[in-house]
Amino acid sequence: MRSAVTTVRGNPLLRHLLLGLLAAALVILVMESVDPFRQGQLAMMAYYAIAAGGLTILTGLNGQLSLGHGAFMAIGAYTTALLLQDREGALPTLLIIALSALAATVIGAVVGVAAARLHGPYIAGATLALAVAVPALALHFSETLGGEQGLSVMVPEVPKLADDALYFLTGTETTPSEWVAYSGWFLLIFVYILLANLSSSRVGRRWRAVRDDEVAASLAGINLGRDRVIAFVVSAACAGIAGALLALANRLAAPGSFSLTLSLTLLSAVVLGGLGSLTGALLGSGLLALLPNFATNAGTSAGLTDIQAAQLAPLIIGLTTMLVILLMPGGIVGGIRKLWARRPGRGGGPGAAADTPTVEADSAHPQDTGKHSSAPGAAPASRAPHTAHRNTHH
């Protein structure tokens, strides 16, 4: 038994696959236990988490700050809407989502090539312009993209194979809306397994080296531009998948759904959960998906009108973000790690969290232990360029 546990812990791919299977079982259990309204909220959480997962790879692991991921979600959503205009000749849902991700990937590669030449606030400025410009295209091409009203999205039927499999597991019929929620969560698990393996691979170590010290990474032989473009492309593909799911869940692709607020919301989810952590991206997305409804219900229960209660949600989200940043600078995951490191019997102290090993997928957090050295997986990659740098000078 101990050898099996050691084998699983020592093999990231096997460990991530097992976690994925457990997560899939949990998703089925939860999805069958909640009403359609909660299923809609879970679908929202899923597409937020996919986009935030890609963004945390780009920003937390590779050090590129993007304020324009809402634009890539818009590309994915409009691609899905255009491909679903004809019910009779509609492609399979998964193929449509894959084509939507491909469209966002192509645009992401073009933007990534330009962004690879920029640094710091200039990347943020360029992606911010993208977030403003892309939704406006729907107004200029209103005949094709529906203008301000957007395009209606037909909810596809549940595939026969998936319907039979879910009926075998749950004993109930699966509605199209429920299928969208299931698709969102199964895709979320699939994407997170890929991102977690990518994070713990040689590519992930190169991204951390580029983030930590560009000069040292370049002297170590890392192609900075190529790795930045790859990180941007991966992140854009995740946003394309998230946009496709958003269109399916909302049954609409309209410019109002992809305002600058969406891009800032994704960044908030990443910061709230913990920059560079996939678990943090998931937790932050859950907060941003569920908190508005909770705040609105609390306001209504306190005697506020519906409008006043709806206006309470942004205030609650803002206060929550401020409290998390003040009390847990490393995000929710960073705060949990510090508390875990300080528990009795661990010799916890002020510096205990800095010495605590972390999971590879979440190992890129730059604020837990200092500027850039919290991850056990990051350390060899970070030291290697420094060593190469010193050797070059000698």
C-alpha positions in Angstrom: 0.0 0.0 0.0 2.8 2.4 0.9 4.6 1.7 -2.3 1.4 2.4 -4.3 1.0 5.7 -2.5 4.7 6.5 -3.1 4.3 5.7 -6.8 1.2 7.9 -7.1 2.9 10.8 -5.3 6.0 10.5 -7.5 4.1 10.5 -10.8 2.4 13.8 -11.5 0.4 12.5 -14.4 -1.0 9.5 -12.4 -1.7 11.8 -9.5 -3.6 14.3 -11.6 -5.6 11.6 -13.4 -6.7 10.1 -10.1 -7.6 13.5 -8.7 -9.6 14.1 -12.0 -11.5 10.8 -11.5 -12.4 11.8 -8.0 -13.4 15.2 -9.1 -15.6 13.8 -11.8 -17.4 11.5 -9.3 -17.9 14.5 -7.0 -19.3 16.6 -9.9 -21.9 13.9 -10.7 -22.9 13.7 -7.0 -23.3 17.4 -6.6 -25.0 18.0 -10.0 -27.7 15.4 -9.2 -28.2 16.9 -5.7 -29.0 20.5 -6.7 -31.8 22.2 -8.6 -31.6 23.7 -12.1 -30.8 27.2 -10.8 -27.8 25.9 -8.9 -26.7 23.9 -11.9 -26.7 27.2 -13.9 -24.5 28.8 -11.2 -22.2 25.8 -11.3 -21.9 26.1 -15.1 -21.0 29.8 -14.6 -18.3 28.8 -12.0 -16.9 26.2 -14.5 -16.4 28.7 -17.4 -15.0 31.3 -15.0 -12.6 28.7 -13.6 -11.4 27.6 -17.0 -10.6 31.1 -18.1 -9.0 32.0 -14.7 -6.9 28.8 -14.9 -5.5 29.9 -18.2 -4.9 33.4 -16.9 -3.1 32.2 -13.7 -0.8 30.2 -15.9 0.0 33.2 -18.0 0.3 35.7 -15.2 1.4 33.6 -12.2 3.7 31.2 -14.0 5.0 33.2 -16.9 4.8 36.7 -15.5 2.7 38.3 -18.3 -0.2 40.5 -17.0 -3.2 40.3 -19.3 -6.3 42.6 -19.0 -7.9 41.3 -22.2 -9.0 37.7 -21.6 -12.6 38.7 -21.9 -11.8 39.4 -25.6 -10.7 35.8 -26.1 -13.8 34.6 -24.4 -15.8 36.8 -26.8 -14.1 35.1 -29.8 -14.9 31.7 -28.4 -18.5 32.6 -27.7 -19.2 34.2 -31.1 -17.5 31.2 -32.9 -19.9 28.9 -31.0 -22.9 31.1 -31.8 -22.1 31.2 -35.5 -21.6 27.4 -35.7 -24.9 26.8 -33.9 -27.1 28.9 -36.1 -28.3 26.0 -38.1 -29.9 23.3 -35.9 -30.1 20.7 -38.7 -26.5 20.9 -39.8 -25.0 21.6 -36.4 -21.7 19.9 -35.5 -21.2 17.9 -32.3 -20.9 20.1 -29.3 -17.4 19.1 -28.3 -16.2 19.8 -31.9 -17.8 23.2 -31.8 -16.1 24.0 -28.5 -12.8 22.7 -30.0 -13.2 25.0 -33.0 -14.0 27.9 -30.7 -10.8 27.3 -28.8 -8.9 27.1 -32.0 -10.2 30.5 -33.2 -9.2 32.0 -29.8 -5.8 30.2 -30.1 -5.1 31.7 -33.5 -5.9 35.2 -32.4 -4.0 34.6 -29.2 -0.9 33.6 -31.1 -1.0 36.8 -33.1 -1.4 38.9 -30.0 1.1 36.8 -28.1 3.8 37.5 -30.7 3.2 41.2 -30.3 3.0 40.9 -26.5 6.3 39.0 -26.3 8.1 42.2 -27.3 6.5 44.2 -24.5 7.0 44.2 -20.7 5.0 45.0 -17.6 2.4 47.7 -18.0 2.8 47.8 -21.7 1.4 44.2 -22.0 -1.5 45.2 -19.7 -2.2 48.3 -21.9 -2.1 46.3 -25.2 -4.4 43.6 -23.8 -6.7 46.3 -22.3 -7.1 47.8 -25.8 -8.0 44.3 -27.1 -10.7 43.9 -24.4 -12.2 47.2 -25.5 -11.9 46.7 -29.2 -13.1 43.1 -29.8 -16.7 43.4 -28.3 -17.1 46.6 -30.4 -16.6 44.6 -33.6 -20.1 43.1 -33.0 -21.5 46.6 -33.5 -19.6 47.2 -36.7 -20.5 43.8 -38.2 -24.1 43.8 -36.9 -25.5 41.8 -39.8 -23.2 38.9 -39.1 -22.7 39.2 -35.3 -26.1 40.6 -34.3 -25.1 44.0 -33.2 -26.0 45.2 -29.7 -28.6 42.4 -29.3 -26.0 39.7 -30.1 -26.6 36.2 -31.5 -29.0 33.6 -29.9 -27.3 30.3 -29.2 -29.2 27.1 -29.6 -28.7 24.7 -26.8 -27.6 21.4 -28.4 -29.3 18.1 -27.6 -27.6 15.7 -25.2 -25.4 13.2 -27.2 -26.8 9.7 -27.2 -23.7 8.2 -25.7 -23.4 10.8 -22.9 -27.1 10.5 -22.2 -26.9 6.7 -21.8 -23.8 6.9 -19.7 -25.3 9.5 -17.3 -28.5 7.6 -17.1 -26.6 4.5 -16.2 -24.7 6.4 -13.4 -27.6 8.6 -12.1 -30.8 6.8 -13.1 -32.3 10.1 -14.4 -32.8 11.8 -17.7 -30.3 14.6 -18.5 -31.8 17.8 -19.8 -29.9 20.0 -22.3 -29.2 22.7 -19.7 -28.0 20.1 -17.3 -25.8 18.7 -20.0 -24.2 22.2 -20.5 -23.3 22.2 -16.8 -21.9 18.7 -17.0 -19.9 19.7 -20.1 -18.5 22.7 -18.3 -17.3 20.7 -15.3 -15.9 17.8 -17.3 -14.0 20.2 -19.5 -12.8 22.1 -16.4 -11.4 18.8 -15.1 -9.8 18.0 -18.4 -8.3 21.5 -18.8 -6.9 21.5 -15.3 -5.3 18.1 -15.7 -3.5 19.4 -18.8 -2.5 22.7 -17.1 -1.3 20.9 -14.0 0.9 18.5 -16.1 2.2 21.4 -18.2 3.0 23.4 -15.0 5.1 20.5 -13.6 6.8 19.7 -16.9 9.9 21.1 -18.4 7.8 23.8 -20.2 6.4 25.0 -16.8 9.9 25.2 -15.3 11.1 27.3 -18.3 8.1 29.6 -17.8 9.1 30.1 -14.1 12.7 30.8 -15.1 11.5 33.5 -17.6 9.3 35.0 -14.9 12.0 34.9 -12.2 14.9 36.4 -14.1 14.8 37.1 -17.9 18.6 37.7 -18.2 19.5 34.6 -16.4 17.0 32.5 -18.3 18.3 33.9 -21.6 21.9 33.1 -20.6 20.7 29.5 -19.7 19.6 29.1 -23.3 15.8 29.6 -22.9 14.1 31.3 -25.9 12.2 34.0 -24.0 10.0 35.1 -26.9 9.0 31.5 -27.9 8.0 30.6 -24.3 6.0 33.8 -23.8 4.1 33.2 -27.0 3.4 29.5 -26.0 2.1 30.6 -22.6 -0.1 33.3 -24.2 -1.5 30.7 -26.7 -2.3 28.2 -24.0 -4.0 30.9 -21.9 -6.0 32.1 -25.0 -7.2 28.6 -25.8 -8.5 28.2 -22.2 -10.4 31.5 -22.6 -11.9 30.3 -25.9 -13.2 27.2 -24.3 -14.7 29.3 -21.5 -16.3 31.7 -24.0 -17.9 28.8 -25.8 -19.3 27.4 -22.5 -20.5 30.9 -21.6 -22.5 31.2 -24.8 -24.0 27.7 -24.3 -24.9 28.4 -20.7 -26.4 31.9 -21.4 -27.8 30.9 -24.8 -26.5 34.3 -26.1 -23.4 35.8 -27.4 -23.7 39.6 -27.0 -21.1 42.4 -26.6 -22.5 43.3 -23.1 -21.3 39.9 -21.8 -17.7 40.7 -22.7 -17.1 44.1 -21.3 -13.9 45.2 -19.5 -15.6 44.1 -16.3 -15.3 40.4 -17.4 -11.6 40.7 -17.9 -11.2 42.4 -14.5 -13.4 39.7 -12.9 -11.1 37.0 -14.2 -8.1 38.8 -12.8 -9.9 39.3 -9.5 -10.6 35.5 -9.3 -6.9 34.8 -9.9 -5.8 37.3 -7.2 -8.5 36.2 -4.7 -7.6 32.5 -5.0 -3.8 32.9 -5.1 -1.7 34.0 -8.1 -0.2 31.0 -9.9 -2.4 28.4 -8.2 -5.0 26.4 -10.2 -6.7 25.5 -6.9 -6.8 29.2 -6.2 -8.3 30.0 -9.6 -11.0 27.5 -8.9 -11.8 29.0 -5.4 -11.7 32.5 -6.7 -14.1 31.7 -9.5 -16.4 30.0 -7.1 -16.5 33.1 -4.9 -17.2 35.4 -7.9 -19.9 33.1 -9.3 -21.7 32.5 -6.0 -21.2 35.6 -4.0 -23.4 38.0 -6.0 -26.5 35.8 -5.5 -25.7 35.3 -1.8 -25.3 39.1 -1.4 -28.6 39.8 -3.2 -30.5 37.3 -1.1 -29.0 38.7 2.1 -30.0 42.2 1.0 -33.5 41.2 0.2 -33.8 39.4 3.5 -32.6 42.6 5.3 -35.5 44.5 3.8 -33.8 46.1 0.8 -35.6 46.5 -2.5 -34.6 44.2 -5.4 -32.6 47.0 -7.0 -30.9 48.0 -3.8 -30.1 44.3 -3.1 -28.7 43.9 -6.6 -26.4 46.9 -6.1 -25.2 45.4 -2.8 -23.3 42.6 -4.7 -20.5 44.7 -6.2 -19.9 46.2 -2.7 -19.7 42.8 -1.1 -17.3 41.6 -3.8 -15.1 44.7 -3.4 -14.9 44.4 0.4 -14.2 40.7 0.1 -11.3 41.3 -2.3 -9.9 44.0 0.0 -10.1 41.8 3.0 -8.4 38.9 1.3 -5.6 41.1 -0.1 -5.0 42.7 3.3 -5.2 39.5 5.4 -3.9 37.0 3.0 -1.5 38.7 0.5 -0.9 35.3 -1.1 -4.6 34.7 -1.8 -6.8 32.2 -0.2 -4.6 29.3 -1.1 -1.5 31.1 0.2 -3.3 31.8 3.5 -4.4 28.2 3.9 -0.8 27.0 3.3 0.6 29.3 6.0 -2.1 28.1 8.5 -1.3 24.5 7.6 2.4 25.1 8.0 1.9 26.7 11.5 -0.3 23.9 12.8 0.9 22.2 16.1 3.5 19.6 15.6 4.9 21.1 12.4 7.4 23.4 14.2 5.4 26.3 12.7 6.7 29.8 13.0 6.8 33.0 11.1 9.0 31.4 8.5 7.4 27.9 8.4 5.3 28.5 5.4 8.3 29.4 3.4 9.7 25.9 4.0 6.5 24.0 3.3 6.5 21.9 0.1 3.6 22.5 -2.2 1.8 20.6 -5.0 3.4 21.1 -8.5 0.2 22.4 -10.0 0.1 25.1 -7.4 3.7 25.6 -6.9 4.2 28.8 -8.8 2.8 31.2 -6.2 5.2 34.2 -6.2 4.0 35.8 -3.0 4.0 32.9 -0.4 7.7 32.9 0.3 9.1 36.0 -1.1 9.3 37.3 -4.6 9.7 34.2 -6.8 10.8 31.1 -4.9 7.9 29.4 -3.2 7.7 26.3 -5.4 9.8 23.2 -4.9 9.4 22.6 -8.6 10.5 26.1 -9.4 13.7 26.0 -7.4 15.8 23.9 -9.8 14.7 25.9 -12.8 15.3 29.2 -11.0 18.7 28.2 -9.7 19.8 26.8 -13.0 19.7 30.1 -14.8 21.4 31.9 -11.9 24.1 29.2 -11.9 24.5 29.6 -15.7 24.7 33.4 -15.2 27.4 33.1 -12.6 29.4 30.7 -14.7 29.1 32.9 -17.7 30.6 35.8 -15.7 33.4 33.7 -14.4 
